Amino acid sequence: MGLFGQDDPEAVEVAGRQLECRVCGHTEFWHRRAQLNTAVMSFFDFDWANATADCQVCARCGYVHWFLLP
Ligand SMILES: [Zn+2]
């Protein structure tokens, strides 16, 4: 039982390297996809709308690592 249901957290590789939580150093994450809406994009001052983000949520501390997908 995890933060988002019954998924088990998993190790994640990004750009050929194992992802480690930048806060606590943990190496298991829950994976979620998020569609970024216009309000969010405006908040970040991006001028391209409706991008998709990969979210890796640290299974220990809950820190969300965002990866914007092209
Ligand atoms: Zn963490």
N, CA, C, O and the ligand as a Tripos MOL2 file, in Angstrom:
@<TRIPOS>MOLECULE
protein
  281   279    71     0     0
PROTEIN
NO_CHARGES

@<TRIPOS>ATOM
      1 N           0.8430   -1.2040    0.0000 N.3       1 MET1
      2 CA          0.0000    0.0000    0.0000 C.3       1 MET1
      3 C           0.8710    1.2440    0.0000 C.2       1 MET1
      4 O           1.6260    1.4800    0.9430 O.2       1 MET1
      5 N           0.7690    2.0160   -1.0260 N.am      2 GLY2
      6 CA          1.5830    3.2130   -1.1080 C.3       2 GLY2
      7 C           0.7330    4.4580   -1.0800 C.2       2 GLY2
      8 O          -0.4780    4.4210   -0.8620 O.2       2 GLY2
      9 N           1.3910    5.5200   -1.3020 N.am      3 LEU3
     10 CA          0.7490    6.8220   -1.2830 C.3       3 LEU3
     11 C          -0.3940    6.8950   -2.2940 C.2       3 LEU3
     12 O          -1.4110    7.5410   -2.0430 O.2       3 LEU3
     13 N          -0.2230    6.2300   -3.4350 N.am      4 PHE4
     14 CA         -1.2020    6.3420   -4.5000 C.3       4 PHE4
     15 C          -1.9680    5.0510   -4.7270 C.2       4 PHE4
     16 O          -2.5360    4.8580   -5.8020 O.2       4 PHE4
     17 N          -1.9980    4.1680   -3.7480 N.am      5 GLY5
     18 CA         -2.7370    2.9520   -3.9550 C.3       5 GLY5
     19 C          -1.8730    1.7410   -3.7050 C.2       5 GLY5
     20 O          -1.1270    1.6850   -2.7270 O.2       5 GLY5
     21 N          -1.9780    0.7640   -4.6000 N.am      6 GLN6
     22 CA         -1.3430   -0.5080   -4.3020 C.3       6 GLN6
     23 C          -0.0710   -0.7390   -5.0980 C.2       6 GLN6
     24 O           0.4920   -1.8340   -5.0610 O.2       6 GLN6
     25 N           0.3840    0.2620   -5.8070 N.am      7 ASP7
     26 CA          1.6320    0.0830   -6.5390 C.3       7 ASP7
     27 C           2.7950   -0.0830   -5.5850 C.2       7 ASP7
     28 O           2.8190    0.4920   -4.4960 O.2       7 ASP7
     29 N           3.7540   -0.8780   -6.0150 N.am      8 ASP8
     30 CA          4.9950   -0.9490   -5.2670 C.3       8 ASP8
     31 C           5.9620    0.0500   -5.8670 C.2       8 ASP8
     32 O           6.0450    0.1740   -7.0890 O.2       8 ASP8
     33 N           6.6890    0.7580   -5.0360 N.am      9 PRO9
     34 CA          7.6920    1.6780   -5.5780 C.3       9 PRO9
     35 C           8.8030    0.9000   -6.2630 C.2       9 PRO9
     36 O           9.1040   -0.2350   -5.8960 O.2       9 PRO9
     37 N           9.4140    1.5390   -7.2780 N.am     10 GLU10
     38 CA         10.4460    0.8630   -8.0470 C.3      10 GLU10
     39 C          11.6480    1.7700   -8.2330 C.2      10 GLU10
     40 O          11.5500    2.9960   -8.1670 O.2      10 GLU10
     41 N          12.7810    1.1310   -8.4660 N.am     11 ALA11
     42 CA         13.9700    1.8860   -8.8420 C.3      11 ALA11
     43 C          13.7520    2.4760  -10.2250 C.2      11 ALA11
     44 O          13.0840    1.8690  -11.0620 O.2      11 ALA11
     45 N          14.3040    3.6440  -10.4670 N.am     12 VAL12
     46 CA         14.0950    4.3620  -11.7170 C.3      12 VAL12
     47 C          15.4520    4.7560  -12.3000 C.2      12 VAL12
     48 O          16.3630    5.1650  -11.5800 O.2      12 VAL12
     49 N          15.5600    4.6210  -13.6150 N.am     13 GLU13
     50 CA         16.7800    5.0520  -14.2890 C.3      13 GLU13
     51 C          16.4510    6.2390  -15.1810 C.2      13 GLU13
     52 O          15.5000    6.1990  -15.9610 O.2      13 GLU13
     53 N          17.2480    7.2950  -15.0580 N.am     14 VAL14
     54 CA         17.0600    8.4920  -15.8660 C.3      14 VAL14
     55 C          18.3820    8.8310  -16.5330 C.2      14 VAL14
     56 O          19.4050    8.9940  -15.8680 O.2      14 VAL14
     57 N          18.3470    8.9350  -17.8450 N.am     15 ALA15
     58 CA         19.5480    9.2830  -18.6070 C.3      15 ALA15
     59 C          20.7040    8.3390  -18.2670 C.2      15 ALA15
     60 O          21.8610    8.7510  -18.1860 O.2      15 ALA15
     61 N          20.3610    7.0680  -18.0730 N.am     16 GLY16
     62 CA         21.3860    6.0650  -17.8550 C.3      16 GLY16
     63 C          21.9160    5.9870  -16.4330 C.2      16 GLY16
     64 O          22.8410    5.2250  -16.1500 O.2      16 GLY16
     65 N          21.3330    6.7690  -15.5460 N.am     17 ARG17
     66 CA         21.7800    6.7400  -14.1540 C.3      17 ARG17
     67 C          20.6070    6.4310  -13.2380 C.2      17 ARG17
     68 O          19.4730    6.8280  -13.5060 O.2      17 ARG17
     69 N          20.8900    5.7220  -12.1580 N.am     18 GLN18
     70 CA         19.8210    5.4350  -11.2140 C.3      18 GLN18
     71 C          19.4090    6.7160  -10.5090 C.2      18 GLN18
     72 O          20.2380    7.4690   -9.9970 O.2      18 GLN18
     73 N          18.1040    6.9390  -10.5010 N.am     19 LEU19
     74 CA         17.5840    8.1360   -9.8510 C.3      19 LEU19
     75 C          17.6550    7.9820   -8.3350 C.2      19 LEU19
     76 O          17.2480    6.9620   -7.7800 O.2      19 LEU19
     77 N          18.1700    9.0000   -7.6890 N.am     20 GLU20
     78 CA         18.1660    9.0540   -6.2310 C.3      20 GLU20
     79 C          17.4150   10.3000   -5.8060 C.2      20 GLU20
     80 O          17.5760   11.3670   -6.3990 O.2      20 GLU20
     81 N          16.6070   10.1620   -4.7920 N.am     21 CYS21
     82 CA         15.8810   11.3140   -4.2790 C.3      21 CYS21
     83 C          16.8760   12.3910   -3.8640 C.2      21 CYS21
     84 O          17.8370   12.1210   -3.1440 O.2      21 CYS21
     85 N          16.6370   13.6010   -4.3240 N.am     22 ARG22
     86 CA         17.5820   14.6720   -4.0190 C.3      22 ARG22
     87 C          17.4360   15.1500   -2.5790 C.2      22 ARG22
     88 O          18.2800   15.8940   -2.0790 O.2      22 ARG22
     89 N          16.3800   14.7290   -1.9210 N.am     23 VAL23
     90 CA         16.1720   15.1350   -0.5330 C.3      23 VAL23
     91 C          16.7530   14.1040    0.4310 C.2      23 VAL23
     92 O          17.5470   14.4430    1.3090 O.2      23 VAL23
     93 N          16.3460   12.8230    0.2580 N.am     24 CYS24
     94 CA         16.7190   11.8190    1.2570 C.3      24 CYS24
     95 C          17.6130   10.7260    0.6950 C.2      24 CYS24
     96 O          18.1020    9.8860    1.4500 O.2      24 CYS24
     97 N          17.8420   10.7170   -0.6380 N.am     25 GLY25
     98 CA         18.7470    9.7370   -1.2200 C.3      25 GLY25
     99 C          18.1220    8.3790   -1.4840 C.2      25 GLY25
    100 O          18.8140    7.4500   -1.9000 O.2      25 GLY25
    101 N          16.8220    8.2510   -1.2500 N.am     26 HIS26
    102 CA         16.1380    6.9850   -1.4830 C.3      26 HIS26
    103 C          16.1220    6.6650   -2.9720 C.2      26 HIS26
    104 O          16.2170    7.5670   -3.8050 O.2      26 HIS26
    105 N          16.0010    5.3800   -3.3100 N.am     27 THR27
    106 CA         16.1010    4.9930   -4.7260 C.3      27 THR27
    107 C          14.8550    4.2710   -5.2260 C.2      27 THR27
    108 O          14.8970    3.6380   -6.2810 O.2      27 THR27
    109 N          13.7520    4.3510   -4.4950 N.am     28 GLU28
    110 CA         12.5140    3.7540   -4.9910 C.3      28 GLU28
    111 C          11.4430    4.8350   -5.0770 C.2      28 GLU28
    112 O          11.2810    5.6640   -4.1820 O.2      28 GLU28
    113 N          10.7290    4.7890   -6.1820 N.am     29 PHE29
    114 CA          9.7910    5.8680   -6.4990 C.3      29 PHE29
    115 C           8.4800    5.3070   -7.0210 C.2      29 PHE29
    116 O           8.4350    4.2450   -7.6420 O.2      29 PHE29
    117 N           7.4230    6.0480   -6.7520 N.am     30 TRP30
    118 CA          6.1630    5.7980   -7.4450 C.3      30 TRP30
    119 C           6.1500    6.6350   -8.7080 C.2      30 TRP30
    120 O           6.6130    7.7760   -8.7230 O.2      30 TRP30
    121 N           5.6170    6.0550   -9.7570 N.am     31 HIS31
    122 CA          5.6090    6.7220  -11.0580 C.3      31 HIS31
    123 C           4.2120    7.2050  -11.3970 C.2      31 HIS31
    124 O           3.2490    6.4420  -11.3230 O.2      31 HIS31
    125 N           4.1050    8.4620  -11.7660 N.am     32 ARG32
    126 CA          2.8310    8.9960  -12.2390 C.3      32 ARG32
    127 C           3.0890    9.9160  -13.4200 C.2      32 ARG32
    128 O           4.1430   10.5430  -13.5220 O.2      32 ARG32
    129 N           2.1060    9.9840  -14.3110 N.am     33 ARG33
    130 CA          2.1470   10.9040  -15.4340 C.3      33 ARG33
    131 C           1.2010   12.0430  -15.1670 C.2      33 ARG33
    132 O           0.1090   11.8370  -14.6370 O.2      33 ARG33
    133 N           1.5960   13.2160  -15.5180 N.am     34 ALA34
    134 CA          0.7240   14.3620  -15.3020 C.3      34 ALA34
    135 C           0.6470   15.1860  -16.5700 C.2      34 ALA34
    136 O           1.6580   15.4660  -17.2140 O.2      34 ALA34
    137 N          -0.5710   15.5670  -16.9160 N.am     35 GLN35
    138 CA         -0.7580   16.5090  -18.0180 C.3      35 GLN35
    139 C          -0.7210   17.9120  -17.4240 C.2      35 GLN35
    140 O          -1.5220   18.2500  -16.5530 O.2      35 GLN35
    141 N           0.1920   18.7010  -17.8930 N.am     36 LEU36
    142 CA          0.3050   20.0540  -17.3470 C.3      36 LEU36
    143 C          -0.6900   20.9590  -18.0530 C.2      36 LEU36
    144 O          -0.7260   21.0380  -19.2810 O.2      36 LEU36
    145 N          -1.4790   21.6250  -17.2640 N.am     37 ASN37
    146 CA         -2.4680   22.5100  -17.8840 C.3      37 ASN37
    147 C          -1.9040   23.9180  -18.0350 C.2      37 ASN37
    148 O          -0.7780   24.2020  -17.6260 O.2      37 ASN37
    149 N          -2.6940   24.7710  -18.6180 N.am     38 THR38
    150 CA         -2.2120   26.1070  -18.9350 C.3      38 THR38
    151 C          -1.8490   26.8940  -17.6800 C.2      38 THR38
    152 O          -0.8780   27.6500  -17.6710 O.2      38 THR38
    153 N          -2.6300   26.7110  -16.6260 N.am     39 ALA39
    154 CA         -2.3520   27.4470  -15.3950 C.3      39 ALA39
    155 C          -0.9740   27.0900  -14.8450 C.2      39 ALA39
    156 O          -0.2150   27.9560  -14.4110 O.2      39 ALA39
    157 N          -0.6730   25.7940  -14.8750 N.am     40 VAL40
    158 CA          0.6340   25.3650  -14.3730 C.3      40 VAL40
    159 C           1.7420   25.9160  -15.2560 C.2      40 VAL40
    160 O           2.7590   26.4090  -14.7690 O.2      40 VAL40
    161 N           1.5260   25.8240  -16.5670 N.am     41 MET41
    162 CA          2.5460   26.3070  -17.4820 C.3      41 MET41
    163 C           2.7770   27.8080  -17.3060 C.2      41 MET41
    164 O           3.9080   28.2820  -17.4070 O.2      41 MET41
    165 N           1.7210   28.5390  -17.0480 N.am     42 SER42
    166 CA          1.8710   29.9690  -16.8170 C.3      42 SER42
    167 C           2.6580   30.2250  -15.5420 C.2      42 SER42
    168 O           3.4720   31.1450  -15.4670 O.2      42 SER42
    169 N           2.4000   29.3990  -14.5500 N.am     43 PHE43
    170 CA          3.1090   29.5350  -13.2740 C.3      43 PHE43
    171 C           4.6080   29.4030  -13.5020 C.2      43 PHE43
    172 O           5.3970   30.1580  -12.9350 O.2      43 PHE43
    173 N           4.9920   28.4520  -14.3250 N.am     44 PHE44
    174 CA          6.4140   28.2370  -14.5840 C.3      44 PHE44
    175 C           6.9410   29.1270  -15.7090 C.2      44 PHE44
    176 O           8.1200   29.0760  -16.0580 O.2      44 PHE44
    177 N           6.0500   29.9380  -16.2650 N.am     45 ASP45
    178 CA          6.4300   30.8670  -17.3130 C.3      45 ASP45
    179 C           6.9190   30.1650  -18.5700 C.2      45 ASP45
    180 O           7.8040   30.6650  -19.2650 O.2      45 ASP45
    181 N           6.3410   29.0080  -18.8590 N.am     46 PHE46
    182 CA          6.6510   28.3290  -20.1140 C.3      46 PHE46
    183 C           5.6850   28.8290  -21.1730 C.2      46 PHE46
    184 O           4.5260   29.1120  -20.8680 O.2      46 PHE46
    185 N           6.1360   28.9400  -22.3870 N.am     47 ASP47
    186 CA          5.2400   29.4300  -23.4280 C.3      47 ASP47
    187 C           4.7330   28.2940  -24.3050 C.2      47 ASP47
    188 O           4.1510   28.5460  -25.3600 O.2      47 ASP47
    189 N           4.9410   27.0610  -23.8940 N.am     48 TRP48
    190 CA          4.3560   25.9470  -24.6210 C.3      48 TRP48
    191 C           3.4040   25.2390  -23.6740 C.2      48 TRP48
    192 O           3.7300   24.9530  -22.5220 O.2      48 TRP48
    193 N           2.2200   24.9660  -24.1990 N.am     49 ALA49
    194 CA          1.1430   24.4780  -23.3320 C.3      49 ALA49
    195 C           0.9490   22.9760  -23.4590 C.2      49 ALA49
    196 O           1.3920   22.3460  -24.4190 O.2      49 ALA49
    197 N           0.2800   22.4300  -22.4710 N.am     50 ASN50
    198 CA         -0.1760   21.0480  -22.5040 C.3      50 ASN50
    199 C           0.9530   20.0300  -22.6520 C.2      50 ASN50
    200 O           0.7940   19.0170  -23.3330 O.2      50 ASN50
    201 N           2.0710   20.2950  -22.0250 N.am     51 ALA51
    202 CA          3.1370   19.3130  -22.0000 C.3      51 ALA51
    203 C           2.7800   18.2030  -21.0090 C.2      51 ALA51
    204 O           1.9220   18.3630  -20.1420 O.2      51 ALA51
    205 N           3.4590   17.0920  -21.1690 N.am     52 THR52
    206 CA          3.2630   15.9890  -20.2420 C.3      52 THR52
    207 C           4.4980   15.8580  -19.3670 C.2      52 THR52
    208 O           5.6280   16.0160  -19.8300 O.2      52 THR52
    209 N           4.2640   15.5710  -18.1100 N.am     53 ALA53
    210 CA          5.3800   15.3950  -17.1900 C.3      53 ALA53
    211 C           5.3510   13.9990  -16.5990 C.2      53 ALA53
    212 O           4.2940   13.4610  -16.2710 O.2      53 ALA53
    213 N           6.5430   13.4230  -16.4720 N.am     54 ASP54
    214 CA          6.7270   12.1980  -15.7160 C.3      54 ASP54
    215 C           7.0240   12.5880  -14.2790 C.2      54 ASP54
    216 O           7.9220   13.3920  -14.0270 O.2      54 ASP54
    217 N           6.2950   12.0370  -13.3530 N.am     55 CYS55
    218 CA          6.5130   12.3480  -11.9450 C.3      55 CYS55
    219 C           7.0320   11.1070  -11.2280 C.2      55 CYS55
    220 O           6.3940   10.0540  -11.2390 O.2      55 CYS55
    221 N           8.1730   11.2460  -10.6180 N.am     56 GLN56
    222 CA          8.7120   10.1720   -9.7920 C.3      56 GLN56
    223 C           8.6360   10.6400   -8.3440 C.2      56 GLN56
    224 O           9.3190   11.5820   -7.9410 O.2      56 GLN56
    225 N           7.7950    9.9660   -7.5770 N.am     57 VAL57
    226 CA          7.5490   10.3910   -6.2040 C.3      57 VAL57
    227 C           8.3350    9.5050   -5.2610 C.2      57 VAL57
    228 O           8.1450    8.2890   -5.2310 O.2      57 VAL57
    229 N           9.2090   10.1120   -4.5000 N.am     58 CYS58
    230 CA         10.0440    9.3530   -3.5740 C.3      58 CYS58
    231 C           9.1670    8.5550   -2.6110 C.2      58 CYS58
    232 O           8.2440    9.0920   -1.9990 O.2      58 CYS58
    233 N           9.4740    7.2630   -2.4900 N.am     59 ALA59
    234 CA          8.6600    6.3880   -1.6460 C.3      59 ALA59
    235 C           8.9400    6.6180   -0.1650 C.2      59 ALA59
    236 O           8.1820    6.1560    0.6880 O.2      59 ALA59
    237 N          10.0100    7.3220    0.1420 N.am     60 ARG60
    238 CA         10.3250    7.5520    1.5470 C.3      60 ARG60
    239 C           9.8400    8.9160    2.0290 C.2      60 ARG60
    240 O           9.1570    9.0110    3.0490 O.2      60 ARG60
    241 N          10.1950    9.9790    1.2880 N.am     61 CYS61
    242 CA          9.8810   11.3140    1.8110 C.3      61 CYS61
    243 C           8.7810   12.0110    1.0150 C.2      61 CYS61
    244 O           8.2550   13.0350    1.4530 O.2      61 CYS61
    245 N           8.4250   11.4620   -0.1590 N.am     62 GLY62
    246 CA          7.3350   12.0380   -0.9230 C.3      62 GLY62
    247 C           7.7370   13.1660   -1.8430 C.2      62 GLY62
    248 O           6.8800   13.7760   -2.4840 O.2      62 GLY62
    249 N           9.0220   13.4560   -1.9230 N.am     63 TYR63
    250 CA          9.4550   14.5160   -2.8340 C.3      63 TYR63
    251 C           9.1420   14.1170   -4.2760 C.2      63 TYR63
    252 O           9.3850   12.9770   -4.6730 O.2      63 TYR63
    253 N           8.6080   15.0470   -5.0530 N.am     64 VAL64
    254 CA          8.2230   14.7630   -6.4310 C.3      64 VAL64
    255 C           9.3020   15.2570   -7.3760 C.2      64 VAL64
    256 O           9.6340   16.4420   -7.4010 O.2      64 VAL64
    257 N           9.8410   14.3330   -8.1510 N.am     65 HIS65
    258 CA         10.8160   14.6780   -9.1760 C.3      65 HIS65
    259 C          10.0720   14.7550  -10.4990 C.2      65 HIS65
    260 O           9.4640   13.7780  -10.9370 O.2      65 HIS65
    261 N          10.1210   15.9150  -11.1320 N.am     66 TRP66
    262 CA          9.3690   16.1310  -12.3710 C.3      66 TRP66
    263 C          10.3060   16.0390  -13.5660 C.2      66 TRP66
    264 O          11.4140   16.5750  -13.5560 O.2      66 TRP66
    265 N           9.8350   15.3480  -14.5910 N.am     67 PHE67
    266 CA         10.5810   15.2890  -15.8530 C.3      67 PHE67
    267 C           9.6240   15.6650  -16.9740 C.2      67 PHE67
    268 O           8.6350   14.9740  -17.2190 O.2      67 PHE67
    269 N           9.9220   16.7480  -17.6390 N.am     68 LEU68
    270 CA          9.0650   17.1620  -18.7540 C.3      68 LEU68
    271 C           9.3710   16.3140  -19.9680 C.2      68 LEU68
    272 O          10.5300   16.1150  -20.3310 O.2      68 LEU68
    273 N           8.3120   15.8160  -20.5940 N.am     69 LEU69
    274 CA          8.4630   14.9800  -21.7760 C.3      69 LEU69
    275 C           8.2830   15.8260  -23.0160 C.2      69 LEU69
    276 O           7.4040   16.6860  -23.0530 O.2      69 LEU69
    277 N           9.0940   15.5990  -24.0270 N.am     70 PRO70
    278 CA          8.9620   16.3790  -25.2530 C.3      70 PRO70
    279 C           7.6610   16.0430  -25.9790 C.2      70 PRO70
    280 O           7.3810   16.6070  -27.0370 O.2      70 PRO70
    281 ZN         13.1150   11.1790   -0.6370 Zn       71 ZN71
@<TRIPOS>BOND
     1     1     2 1
     2     2     3 1
     3     3     4 2
     4     3     5 am
     5     5     6 1
     6     6     7 1
     7     7     8 2
     8     7     9 am
     9     9    10 1
    10    10    11 1
    11    11    12 2
    12    11    13 am
    13    13    14 1
    14    14    15 1
    15    15    16 2
    16    15    17 am
    17    17    18 1
    18    18    19 1
    19    19    20 2
    20    19    21 am
    21    21    22 1
    22    22    23 1
    23    23    24 2
    24    23    25 am
    25    25    26 1
    26    26    27 1
    27    27    28 2
    28    27    29 am
    29    29    30 1
    30    30    31 1
    31    31    32 2
    32    31    33 am
    33    33    34 1
    34    34    35 1
    35    35    36 2
    36    35    37 am
    37    37    38 1
    38    38    39 1
    39    39    40 2
    40    39    41 am
    41    41    42 1
    42    42    43 1
    43    43    44 2
    44    43    45 am
    45    45    46 1
    46    46    47 1
    47    47    48 2
    48    47    49 am
    49    49    50 1
    50    50    51 1
    51    51    52 2
    52    51    53 am
    53    53    54 1
    54    54    55 1
    55    55    56 2
    56    55    57 am
    57    57    58 1
    58    58    59 1
    59    59    60 2
    60    59    61 am
    61    61    62 1
    62    62    63 1
    63    63    64 2
    64    63    65 am
    65    65    66 1
    66    66    67 1
    67    67    68 2
    68    67    69 am
    69    69    70 1
    70    70    71 1
    71    71    72 2
    72    71    73 am
    73    73    74 1
    74    74    75 1
    75    75    76 2
    76    75    77 am
    77    77    78 1
    78    78    79 1
    79    79    80 2
    80    79    81 am
    81    81    82 1
    82    82    83 1
    83    83    84 2
    84    83    85 am
    85    85    86 1
    86    86    87 1
    87    87    88 2
    88    87    89 am
    89    89    90 1
    90    90    91 1
    91    91    92 2
    92    91    93 am
    93    93    94 1
    94    94    95 1
    95    95    96 2
    96    95    97 am
    97    97    98 1
    98    98    99 1
    99    99   100 2
   100    99   101 am
   101   101   102 1
   102   102   103 1
   103   103   104 2
   104   103   105 am
   105   105   106 1
   106   106   107 1
   107   107   108 2
   108   107   109 am
   109   109   110 1
   110   110   111 1
   111   111   112 2
   112   111   113 am
   113   113   114 1
   114   114   115 1
   115   115   116 2
   116   115   117 am
   117   117   118 1
   118   118   119 1
   119   119   120 2
   120   119   121 am
   121   121   122 1
   122   122   123 1
   123   123   124 2
   124   123   125 am
   125   125   126 1
   126   126   127 1
   127   127   128 2
   128   127   129 am
   129   129   130 1
   130   130   131 1
   131   131   132 2
   132   131   133 am
   133   133   134 1
   134   134   135 1
   135   135   136 2
   136   135   137 am
   137   137   138 1
   138   138   139 1
   139   139   140 2
   140   139   141 am
   141   141   142 1
   142   142   143 1
   143   143   144 2
   144   143   145 am
   145   145   146 1
   146   146   147 1
   147   147   148 2
   148   147   149 am
   149   149   150 1
   150   150   151 1
   151   151   152 2
   152   151   153 am
   153   153   154 1
   154   154   155 1
   155   155   156 2
   156   155   157 am
   157   157   158 1
   158   158   159 1
   159   159   160 2
   160   159   161 am
   161   161   162 1
   162   162   163 1
   163   163   164 2
   164   163   165 am
   165   165   166 1
   166   166   167 1
   167   167   168 2
   168   167   169 am
   169   169   170 1
   170   170   171 1
   171   171   172 2
   172   171   173 am
   173   173   174 1
   174   174   175 1
   175   175   176 2
   176   175   177 am
   177   177   178 1
   178   178   179 1
   179   179   180 2
   180   179   181 am
   181   181   182 1
   182   182   183 1
   183   183   184 2
   184   183   185 am
   185   185   186 1
   186   186   187 1
   187   187   188 2
   188   187   189 am
   189   189   190 1
   190   190   191 1
   191   191   192 2
   192   191   193 am
   193   193   194 1
   194   194   195 1
   195   195   196 2
   196   195   197 am
   197   197   198 1
   198   198   199 1
   199   199   200 2
   200   199   201 am
   201   201   202 1
   202   202   203 1
   203   203   204 2
   204   203   205 am
   205   205   206 1
   206   206   207 1
   207   207   208 2
   208   207   209 am
   209   209   210 1
   210   210   211 1
   211   211   212 2
   212   211   213 am
   213   213   214 1
   214   214   215 1
   215   215   216 2
   216   215   217 am
   217   217   218 1
   218   218   219 1
   219   219   220 2
   220   219   221 am
   221   221   222 1
   222   222   223 1
   223   223   224 2
   224   223   225 am
   225   225   226 1
   226   226   227 1
   227   227   228 2
   228   227   229 am
   229   229   230 1
   230   230   231 1
   231   231   232 2
   232   231   233 am
   233   233   234 1
   234   234   235 1
   235   235   236 2
   236   235   237 am
   237   237   238 1
   238   238   239 1
   239   239   240 2
   240   239   241 am
   241   241   242 1
   242   242   243 1
   243   243   244 2
   244   243   245 am
   245   245   246 1
   246   246   247 1
   247   247   248 2
   248   247   249 am
   249   249   250 1
   250   250   251 1
   251   251   252 2
   252   251   253 am
   253   253   254 1
   254   254   255 1
   255   255   256 2
   256   255   257 am
   257   257   258 1
   258   258   259 1
   259   259   260 2
   260   259   261 am
   261   261   262 1
   262   262   263 1
   263   263   264 2
   264   263   265 am
   265   265   266 1
   266   266   267 1
   267   267   268 2
   268   267   269 am
   269   269   270 1
   270   270   271 1
   271   271   272 2
   272   271   273 am
   273   273   274 1
   274   274   275 1
   275   275   276 2
   276   275   277 am
   277   277   278 1
   278   278   279 1
   279   279   280 2
@<TRIPOS>SUBSTRUCTURE
     1 MET1         2 RESIDUE 1 A MET
     2 GLY2         6 RESIDUE 1 A GLY
     3 LEU3        10 RESIDUE 1 A LEU
     4 PHE4        14 RESIDUE 1 A PHE
     5 GLY5        18 RESIDUE 1 A GLY
     6 GLN6        22 RESIDUE 1 A GLN
     7 ASP7        26 RESIDUE 1 A ASP
     8 ASP8        30 RESIDUE 1 A ASP
     9 PRO9        34 RESIDUE 1 A PRO
    10 GLU10       38 RESIDUE 1 A GLU
    11 ALA11       42 RESIDUE 1 A ALA
    12 VAL12       46 RESIDUE 1 A VAL
    13 GLU13       50 RESIDUE 1 A GLU
    14 VAL14       54 RESIDUE 1 A VAL
    15 ALA15       58 RESIDUE 1 A ALA
    16 GLY16       62 RESIDUE 1 A GLY
    17 ARG17       66 RESIDUE 1 A ARG
    18 GLN18       70 RESIDUE 1 A GLN
    19 LEU19       74 RESIDUE 1 A LEU
    20 GLU20       78 RESIDUE 1 A GLU
    21 CYS21       82 RESIDUE 1 A CYS
    22 ARG22       86 RESIDUE 1 A ARG
    23 VAL23       90 RESIDUE 1 A VAL
    24 CYS24       94 RESIDUE 1 A CYS
    25 GLY25       98 RESIDUE 1 A GLY
    26 HIS26      102 RESIDUE 1 A HIS
    27 THR27      106 RESIDUE 1 A THR
    28 GLU28      110 RESIDUE 1 A GLU
    29 PHE29      114 RESIDUE 1 A PHE
    30 TRP30      118 RESIDUE 1 A TRP
    31 HIS31      122 RESIDUE 1 A HIS
    32 ARG32      126 RESIDUE 1 A ARG
    33 ARG33      130 RESIDUE 1 A ARG
    34 ALA34      134 RESIDUE 1 A ALA
    35 GLN35      138 RESIDUE 1 A GLN
    36 LEU36      142 RESIDUE 1 A LEU
    37 ASN37      146 RESIDUE 1 A ASN
    38 THR38      150 RESIDUE 1 A THR
    39 ALA39      154 RESIDUE 1 A ALA
    40 VAL40      158 RESIDUE 1 A VAL
    41 MET41      162 RESIDUE 1 A MET
    42 SER42      166 RESIDUE 1 A SER
    43 PHE43      170 RESIDUE 1 A PHE
    44 PHE44      174 RESIDUE 1 A PHE
    45 ASP45      178 RESIDUE 1 A ASP
    46 PHE46      182 RESIDUE 1 A PHE
    47 ASP47      186 RESIDUE 1 A ASP
    48 TRP48      190 RESIDUE 1 A TRP
    49 ALA49      194 RESIDUE 1 A ALA
    50 ASN50      198 RESIDUE 1 A ASN
    51 ALA51      202 RESIDUE 1 A ALA
    52 THR52      206 RESIDUE 1 A THR
    53 ALA53      210 RESIDUE 1 A ALA
    54 ASP54      214 RESIDUE 1 A ASP
    55 CYS55      218 RESIDUE 1 A CYS
    56 GLN56      222 RESIDUE 1 A GLN
    57 VAL57      226 RESIDUE 1 A VAL
    58 CYS58      230 RESIDUE 1 A CYS
    59 ALA59      234 RESIDUE 1 A ALA
    60 ARG60      238 RESIDUE 1 A ARG
    61 CYS61      242 RESIDUE 1 A CYS
    62 GLY62      246 RESIDUE 1 A GLY
    63 TYR63      250 RESIDUE 1 A TYR
    64 VAL64      254 RESIDUE 1 A VAL
    65 HIS65      258 RESIDUE 1 A HIS
    66 TRP66      262 RESIDUE 1 A TRP
    67 PHE67      266 RESIDUE 1 A PHE
    68 LEU68      270 RESIDUE 1 A LEU
    69 LEU69      274 RESIDUE 1 A LEU
    70 PRO70      278 RESIDUE 1 A PRO
    71 ZN71       281 GROUP 0 **** ****
